[in-house]
Amino acid sequence: MPAEARASVAIPFSGSYDPADVTFLLRPVTMAATSVVEKEAAIQSGRRHYSEMIAPETLPDDAYLALYHAALARNGDRLALDVASLAAHLAASRPGREIVIVSLARAGTPIGVLLARTLRAHGHRAHHYSISIIRDRGIDRVALAHIAARHDPADAVFVDGWTGKGAIAGELRDALADRPFGFVARLAVIADPAGQADIAATDDDYLIASGLLNGVVSGLVSRSILNANVVGEGNFHACVTYPQFAHADLSQAFVDAIAPRAAVAVPLSIAGHAARRPALKAGCETMMGSLLARAATRDRNRIKPGIAEATRALLRRMPERLLVRDPSDADVAHLLHLAATHDIPVEPLSDASHYRAVAIIRSLGHDA
């Protein structure tokens, strides 16, 4: 095996969460990080897929961490209500059955933990696994086989935090089109501004506090990796873990802050989401067309719509610019902080936009 990577024993684990909260079906490995500049050049040139590399992660500075805590305080009750409403809808859709939450690592993981806890608080049987899905590469079928050997796939629901432009939702539909092991592409999210999820608590592009951070709010686990050097036949997709950040870990604190409130929140009906989806999809596509023209590109992957996706772009990619609908909106304060820190230009986003923020990735001259 190359010196840049070394695989460890591949067994299910729980990261820094309580083992009752989640089972990660990922393969922990040691792998050299690729700089953001090198990674971006490799992605845009087509030399390497983004999932073959992992960028370095660092801890947030005090100012950014303060913005996370402010977001948690400001939107925590809203998230708790949305979790409660989503949990109630899932329970009602499968009366008397266990609910198998399959969260999409890693943005879906904290939401999956919250849903599992909330369902159990109301007496429902719930199991939570977190697995890998990768744009243009599909879902981890080894992980699906692991789940199918232990549960009825008909009881499974796939969970993510939000939709941006729907790339992962589309990947999930494509990956499960042949219904492997009996799984159906049923996607539940908290926020679905793109109209791409089957079930959603809200359409609003609002700030979910876990979306501000990386591994320190996701069990000290990286996003998933699919690199032939560390993932062989019969292996789960890979990840790296961050035990060196244990002193700064907020994973347990985040779910502990929201779960008790979700357990007592009075759920709202979310049944109207299905009727709104066509208009949301159409609005997202109209916006994407406008932004592609604005960026003079045909590469949809350079457009990152939504607060959470823009955040990830500013944390892990090389943004060309940040667009915000309202600079005085507290939910984009962290984005403005990141933009100022990294000298990223900020431009206006139309007041008519359903999204509050969009990041556009810098072109390195490899646009299709």
C-alpha positions as CSV (number, residue, x, y, z in Angstrom):
1,M,0.0,0.0,0.0
2,P,1.4,3.5,-0.9
3,A,3.0,5.5,1.9
4,E,0.4,8.2,1.6
5,A,-2.3,6.0,3.0
6,R,-2.7,3.2,5.5
7,A,-5.9,1.4,6.3
8,S,-6.9,0.3,9.8
9,V,-9.3,-2.5,10.7
10,A,-12.7,-1.8,9.1
11,I,-15.4,-2.3,11.8
12,P,-18.4,-0.2,12.6
13,F,-17.7,2.5,15.1
14,S,-19.4,5.6,16.7
15,G,-16.8,8.3,16.4
16,S,-17.1,10.7,19.4
17,Y,-20.9,10.0,19.8
18,D,-22.4,7.6,22.2
19,P,-22.5,4.2,20.6
20,A,-26.3,4.2,21.0
21,D,-26.5,7.4,18.9
22,V,-25.0,6.1,15.6
23,T,-23.0,3.4,13.9
24,F,-20.7,4.7,11.3
25,L,-20.3,2.2,8.4
26,L,-17.0,3.8,7.2
27,R,-13.4,2.5,7.1
28,P,-11.1,4.7,9.3
29,V,-7.8,5.2,7.5
30,T,-4.7,7.3,7.9
31,M,-4.2,9.4,4.8
32,A,-2.1,12.4,3.9
33,A,-4.1,15.6,3.4
34,T,-4.1,17.4,0.0
35,S,-3.8,21.1,0.1
36,V,-6.8,23.1,-1.0
37,V,-5.0,24.6,-3.9
38,E,-3.7,21.2,-5.2
39,K,-7.0,19.6,-4.5
40,E,-8.9,22.2,-6.5
41,A,-6.6,22.0,-9.5
42,A,-6.9,18.2,-9.5
43,I,-10.7,18.3,-9.4
44,Q,-11.1,21.0,-12.0
45,S,-8.6,19.4,-14.4
46,G,-10.3,16.0,-14.1
47,R,-7.1,14.4,-12.9
48,R,-8.7,13.2,-9.7
49,H,-12.2,13.0,-8.2
50,Y,-12.8,15.0,-5.1
51,S,-13.5,11.8,-3.1
52,E,-10.0,10.5,-3.7
53,M,-8.5,13.3,-1.6
54,I,-9.1,14.9,1.8
55,A,-8.3,18.5,2.6
56,P,-6.7,19.4,5.9
57,E,-9.1,20.4,8.7
58,T,-8.3,23.0,11.3
59,L,-10.2,24.2,14.4
60,P,-12.3,27.3,14.1
61,D,-11.0,30.6,15.6
62,D,-12.7,32.2,18.6
63,A,-14.7,34.7,16.5
64,Y,-16.1,32.0,14.2
65,L,-16.9,29.7,17.2
66,A,-18.8,32.6,18.8
67,L,-20.9,32.8,15.6
68,Y,-21.6,29.1,15.9
69,H,-22.8,29.5,19.4
70,A,-24.9,32.5,18.5
71,A,-26.5,30.5,15.6
72,L,-27.2,27.6,18.0
73,A,-28.9,30.0,20.5
74,R,-30.8,31.8,17.8
75,N,-32.1,28.9,15.8
76,G,-31.9,26.0,18.2
77,D,-35.6,26.0,19.1
78,R,-36.5,26.1,15.4
79,L,-34.3,23.1,14.6
80,A,-35.7,21.2,17.6
81,L,-39.3,21.8,16.2
82,D,-38.2,20.8,12.7
83,V,-36.6,17.6,14.1
84,A,-39.8,16.8,16.1
85,S,-42.0,17.4,13.0
86,L,-39.8,15.2,10.8
87,A,-39.7,12.4,13.4
88,A,-43.5,12.5,13.9
89,H,-44.0,12.3,10.1
90,L,-41.6,9.3,9.8
91,A,-43.3,7.5,12.7
92,A,-46.7,8.1,11.2
93,S,-45.6,6.7,7.8
94,R,-44.5,3.4,9.3
95,P,-46.9,2.7,12.2
96,G,-45.7,-0.1,14.5
97,R,-42.5,-0.6,12.5
98,E,-38.9,0.1,13.4
99,I,-37.4,3.1,11.7
100,V,-33.9,2.6,10.2
101,I,-32.3,6.0,9.8
102,V,-29.5,5.9,7.2
103,S,-27.8,9.2,7.4
104,L,-25.5,10.5,4.6
105,A,-22.1,11.2,6.1
106,R,-21.3,13.6,7.2
107,A,-23.8,16.5,7.2
108,G,-26.7,14.1,7.8
109,T,-25.1,12.5,10.8
110,P,-26.0,15.0,13.5
111,I,-29.5,15.2,12.1
112,G,-29.8,11.4,12.2
113,V,-28.7,11.3,15.8
114,L,-31.4,13.9,16.7
115,L,-34.1,12.0,14.8
116,A,-33.2,8.7,16.4
117,R,-33.2,10.2,19.9
118,T,-36.5,11.9,19.3
119,L,-38.2,8.8,17.9
120,R,-37.0,6.8,20.9
121,A,-38.2,9.5,23.3
122,H,-41.7,8.9,22.0
123,G,-41.4,5.1,22.3
124,H,-40.6,4.2,18.7
125,R,-37.9,1.7,17.7
126,A,-35.1,3.5,15.8
127,H,-31.7,2.5,14.6
128,H,-29.2,4.9,13.1
129,Y,-26.4,4.1,10.6
130,S,-24.3,6.7,8.9
131,I,-22.9,5.7,5.4
132,S,-21.1,7.2,2.4
133,I,-22.6,8.6,-0.8
134,I,-20.4,10.4,-3.2
135,R,-21.4,12.5,-6.2
136,D,-20.7,10.8,-9.5
137,R,-19.6,7.6,-7.6
138,G,-22.7,6.4,-5.9
139,I,-23.6,5.0,-2.6
140,D,-21.6,2.5,-0.5
141,R,-23.3,-0.8,-1.4
142,V,-21.1,-2.7,1.1
143,A,-22.7,-0.5,3.8
144,L,-26.2,-1.2,2.4
145,A,-25.5,-4.9,2.5
146,H,-24.5,-4.6,6.2
147,I,-27.8,-2.9,7.0
148,A,-29.9,-5.2,4.9
149,A,-28.5,-8.2,6.8
150,R,-29.8,-6.7,10.0
151,H,-33.0,-4.8,9.1
152,D,-35.8,-4.8,6.5
153,P,-34.7,-2.3,3.9
154,A,-38.4,-1.2,3.6
155,D,-38.0,0.4,7.0
156,A,-35.1,2.6,5.9
157,V,-35.1,6.3,5.3
158,F,-32.1,8.2,4.1
159,V,-31.4,11.4,6.0
160,D,-29.4,14.5,5.2
161,G,-29.3,17.9,6.7
162,W,-30.4,20.0,3.7
163,T,-30.4,20.3,-0.1
164,G,-28.3,22.8,-2.0
165,K,-29.1,22.3,-5.7
166,G,-30.0,18.6,-5.3
167,A,-26.8,16.9,-6.5
168,I,-26.8,14.3,-3.6
169,A,-30.6,13.8,-3.9
170,G,-30.1,13.0,-7.6
171,E,-27.2,10.7,-6.8
172,L,-29.3,8.8,-4.3
173,R,-32.1,8.3,-6.8
174,D,-29.6,7.1,-9.4
175,A,-27.8,4.8,-7.0
176,L,-30.9,3.1,-5.8
177,A,-32.8,3.0,-9.2
178,D,-32.3,-0.8,-9.3
179,R,-33.4,-1.1,-5.6
180,P,-30.3,-2.8,-4.3
181,F,-31.2,-5.2,-1.5
182,G,-34.7,-3.7,-1.6
183,F,-33.7,-0.1,-0.6
184,V,-35.8,2.7,-2.0
185,A,-34.5,6.3,-2.4
186,R,-36.6,8.0,0.3
187,L,-34.7,11.1,1.3
188,A,-35.7,13.2,4.4
189,V,-34.0,16.5,5.3
190,I,-34.6,19.4,7.6
191,A,-34.4,22.1,4.9
192,D,-35.2,21.6,1.2
193,P,-34.9,24.8,-0.6
194,A,-34.1,22.9,-3.8
195,G,-37.3,20.9,-3.7
196,Q,-35.3,17.7,-4.2
197,A,-36.1,15.8,-0.9
198,D,-39.1,13.4,-0.6
199,I,-39.7,14.6,3.0
200,A,-38.7,17.9,4.6
201,A,-39.5,19.9,7.6
202,T,-39.1,23.3,5.8
203,D,-38.3,24.8,2.5
204,D,-36.4,27.7,4.1
205,D,-32.7,28.2,3.6
206,Y,-32.0,28.8,7.2
207,L,-28.9,28.4,9.3
208,I,-28.7,25.0,10.9
209,A,-25.8,25.4,13.4
210,S,-24.1,22.1,12.7
211,G,-23.7,23.4,9.1
212,L,-21.1,25.9,10.3
213,L,-18.5,23.3,11.4
214,N,-16.7,20.3,10.0
215,G,-15.6,17.2,12.0
216,V,-15.9,18.8,15.4
217,V,-19.7,18.7,15.1
218,S,-19.8,15.4,13.2
219,G,-18.3,12.9,15.6
220,L,-14.7,13.8,14.8
221,V,-15.1,12.0,11.4
222,S,-14.2,13.4,8.0
223,R,-16.3,13.4,4.9
224,S,-16.1,10.1,3.1
225,I,-13.3,9.0,0.9
226,L,-13.3,6.6,-2.1
227,N,-9.7,6.0,-3.1
228,A,-8.6,2.6,-4.4
229,N,-5.4,2.9,-2.2
230,V,-7.5,2.5,0.9
231,V,-10.9,1.1,-0.2
232,G,-10.7,-2.4,-1.7
233,E,-13.5,-4.8,-2.7
234,G,-15.7,-5.6,0.2
235,N,-14.6,-2.5,2.2
236,F,-16.8,0.3,3.4
237,H,-15.9,3.7,1.9
238,A,-13.1,5.4,4.0
239,C,-12.8,8.3,6.3
240,V,-10.2,9.8,8.5
241,T,-10.8,10.6,12.2
242,Y,-9.6,13.6,14.3
243,P,-8.8,12.4,17.8
244,Q,-6.4,15.3,18.0
245,F,-9.4,17.7,18.1
246,A,-11.1,15.9,21.0
247,H,-10.6,18.8,23.3
248,A,-12.6,21.0,21.0
249,D,-15.3,18.5,20.0
250,L,-18.8,19.9,20.0
251,S,-20.6,16.8,18.5
252,Q,-22.1,15.6,21.7
253,A,-22.8,19.1,23.0
254,F,-24.7,20.0,19.8
255,V,-27.1,17.0,20.0
256,D,-27.4,17.3,23.8
257,A,-28.5,20.9,23.3
258,I,-31.2,20.1,20.7
259,A,-32.5,16.6,21.6
260,P,-34.3,17.5,24.8
261,R,-36.1,20.3,23.2
262,A,-37.1,18.2,20.2
263,A,-38.5,15.5,22.6
264,V,-41.0,18.0,24.1
265,A,-41.8,20.1,21.0
266,V,-45.3,19.8,19.6
267,P,-44.7,18.7,16.0
268,L,-46.3,20.5,13.0
269,S,-47.6,18.8,9.9
270,I,-45.1,18.8,7.1
271,A,-47.4,17.1,4.6
272,G,-47.6,20.3,2.4
273,H,-44.0,19.9,1.3
274,A,-44.9,17.5,-1.5
275,A,-47.2,20.0,-3.2
276,R,-44.5,22.7,-3.1
277,R,-41.7,20.6,-4.6
278,P,-42.4,21.3,-8.3
279,A,-42.2,25.1,-7.8
280,L,-39.1,24.8,-5.6
281,K,-37.3,22.6,-8.2
282,A,-38.3,25.1,-11.0
283,G,-37.1,28.0,-9.0
284,C,-33.8,26.3,-8.2
285,E,-33.1,25.5,-11.9
286,T,-34.0,29.1,-12.9
287,M,-31.5,30.4,-10.3
288,M,-28.9,28.0,-11.4
289,G,-29.2,29.1,-15.0
290,S,-28.8,32.7,-14.0
291,L,-25.8,32.0,-11.8
292,L,-24.1,29.8,-14.4
293,A,-24.4,32.7,-16.8
294,R,-23.2,35.2,-14.2
295,A,-20.1,33.0,-13.6
296,A,-19.6,32.4,-17.3
297,T,-19.4,28.6,-16.8
298,R,-21.2,25.4,-17.7
299,D,-19.9,23.6,-14.7
300,R,-22.7,23.2,-12.2
301,N,-20.3,22.0,-9.6
302,R,-18.8,25.4,-9.3
303,I,-22.2,26.8,-8.0
304,K,-22.9,26.2,-4.3
305,P,-26.3,27.5,-3.4
306,G,-27.6,27.7,0.2
307,I,-26.1,28.8,3.5
308,A,-24.7,25.4,4.4
309,E,-23.2,24.6,0.9
310,A,-21.7,28.1,0.7
311,T,-20.2,27.5,4.2
312,R,-18.6,24.3,3.1
313,A,-17.2,26.0,-0.1
314,L,-15.6,28.7,2.0
315,L,-14.2,26.2,4.5
316,R,-12.9,23.6,2.0
317,R,-12.7,25.0,-1.5
318,M,-11.3,28.1,-3.3
319,P,-14.3,30.4,-3.7
320,E,-14.2,33.2,-6.4
321,R,-17.0,35.1,-4.7
322,L,-19.8,35.0,-2.2
323,L,-23.3,36.2,-3.0
324,V,-25.6,37.1,-0.1
325,R,-29.3,38.3,-0.3
326,D,-29.1,40.5,2.9
327,P,-25.8,41.3,4.5
328,S,-27.6,42.3,7.7
329,D,-29.1,38.8,8.0
330,A,-27.6,37.1,11.1
331,D,-27.8,33.7,9.4
332,V,-25.0,34.8,7.0
333,A,-22.8,36.6,9.5
334,H,-20.4,33.6,9.6
335,L,-20.1,33.6,5.8
336,L,-19.2,37.3,5.8
337,H,-16.6,36.5,8.5
338,L,-15.1,33.8,6.4
339,A,-15.1,36.0,3.3
340,A,-13.4,38.8,5.1
341,T,-10.8,36.4,6.6
342,H,-9.9,35.0,3.2
343,D,-10.4,38.2,1.1
344,I,-13.3,36.8,-0.9
345,P,-15.4,39.4,-2.7
346,V,-19.0,39.7,-1.6
347,E,-21.7,40.6,-4.1
348,P,-25.5,41.0,-3.9
349,L,-27.9,38.1,-4.5
350,S,-31.3,39.0,-5.8
351,D,-33.9,39.8,-3.2
352,A,-36.2,37.4,-5.1
353,S,-33.9,34.5,-4.4
354,H,-35.2,31.6,-2.3
355,Y,-31.6,31.2,-1.1
356,R,-29.9,33.5,1.3
357,A,-26.4,32.8,0.1
358,V,-24.5,31.2,-2.8
359,A,-20.8,30.6,-3.2
360,I,-19.1,30.4,-6.6
361,I,-16.0,28.3,-6.9
362,R,-13.0,29.9,-8.6
363,S,-12.2,28.6,-12.1
364,L,-8.7,27.4,-12.6
365,G,-9.0,27.3,-16.4
366,H,-10.6,23.9,-16.8
367,D,-14.2,24.7,-17.3
368,A,-16.1,22.5,-19.7
